[in-house]
Amino acid sequence: MAVQVGSIIEGKVTAIKPFGMFVAISETEQGLVHISQVANGFVKDINEHFSVGDTVKVKVLSIDDAGKISLSVRAALPVENRDDRRGGNRGGDRGGYAKRDSASSFEDKLKKWLKHSEENLATINKKQAKRGY
């Protein structure tokens, strides 16, 4: 299969690294989806979006002279789900793969932020108590 730049194809996630995920697009070829191309919005951990073995639609962004293939999940999304950085679906629906309503997503983020803040405050209070403040 001759992979062409601009084509949208299905592949299978073969490995996940902190910087991106590798996707097999044929039996002999695989490409890299950089972490910035995994989903709409900020992605801290790719494992929250995909797992090894998942089937995923990707768009071929480029193929360099060495044959390295650059892929994007974001660019393969339908236009209405794509974040084009000009007012699109910012931080939206986890790349269009796991549908969640925005209210519960916001509540989850708020709970996580509050927990983190409380932990930080407890740490500061302990340090101040040790110093006698």
N, C-alpha and C positions, 0 to 999 in steps of 0.2 A: 504494500500500500504506500503510495507516494503522498506524504503529508504536504499540504499546501498552506501557506500563510493565509490567514483569513477564514479558513474552514472551521466549522464547529463540529466536534466529534465527541464520542463517548470514550472514556478511558477508565482504568481502575487504579485507585490509589495504592501505590506499592510501598511508600515510605513517607514518614512525616518527620521533619527536622524543624528546629526553631525558626529557620529562615524561609521555609516553604515546604511544599509536598511534591513528591515525584509521582507522576501519573503515567502508566503504561498505555500508550495509544495504539499499539500494535504488538505483535508477538516479539518484534525485534527493536522497537523504538519506544523511548519514554522521554518525557519532558518535565520541566520544572514549573510549578505554579508558585511564584514568589508570594510571601505572606500578604503583601499588599494587594494581591489579585485573588485572594481566597474568597472574600465576601465583601458586601457593602459595609462601610464603616470600619472602625478600628478592630483589628483582630490581635488579641494578646496571645492566645493559644489556639493553634489550628485544631488541636484535638477536641475543642469545644464545637467544632463545625463538621469535621470529617474524621473517619477512622480508616486504617489500612484495610483494604478490601472493598471499600465503597466504590460504587460506580458513579461517575461524575461527568457532566458535559463541560467541555473546555473549548476555548477558541485558541487557535494557533496564532500567537502574536508575532513570532519571528523564529527564524532558523539561521544561526550564525555560520560562518565559514567552516567551523569545526564540526558542524552538525548538531550543536546543542539547540534544543527546542524550548522556546519560552511559551508558556501557556497561561490562560486566564479563565477562572471560573466566572468572575464578574462580567467580563465581556461576552460571555456565552449566555447570560441571563436575558430574558425577554426585555425589550426596551422599557416597559413600564416598571420593571423591578431593578433597573440599572441605576447606579449612582454615577452620574456623569460629571460630578463636581461643579455643576452649574445650577444647583438647586434641586437635584434629584432626590432619591430616597436615601437620605443620609442615615446610616446606622440601622437601616430598616430591618429586614426579616432574616437575618443571618444568612445572607446569600441566596435566599429564595428556597432553601432546602428544608428548613424546619419552621413551619408556620407557627407563630405565637402572636397573641394580641399585644399591642404596644403597652397597654396598661399593666399587664402582668410583668412584662419585660422591664418596664420602668420601676415597678415595685420591687422586683428582684434586685435591680441595680441599687436602688435606694437602701434596701435592707443590708446589702453587702457593704455599701459605703458607710452606713451607720455602725455596723459591727467593726469595720476597720478603724473608724474614728474613735470608737470607745476603747479599742485595744491600744491605740496610740496614746490616748489620754491616760489610761491606766499605767502605761509604761512611763510617761512623763511624771505622773504623780509618785510612782515608786522611786524614780531618780531624785525627785525633789525631797522626798521623805528621808532618803539616805544622806542627803547633803544638809538636812536640817532646816529647810525652808519652810 
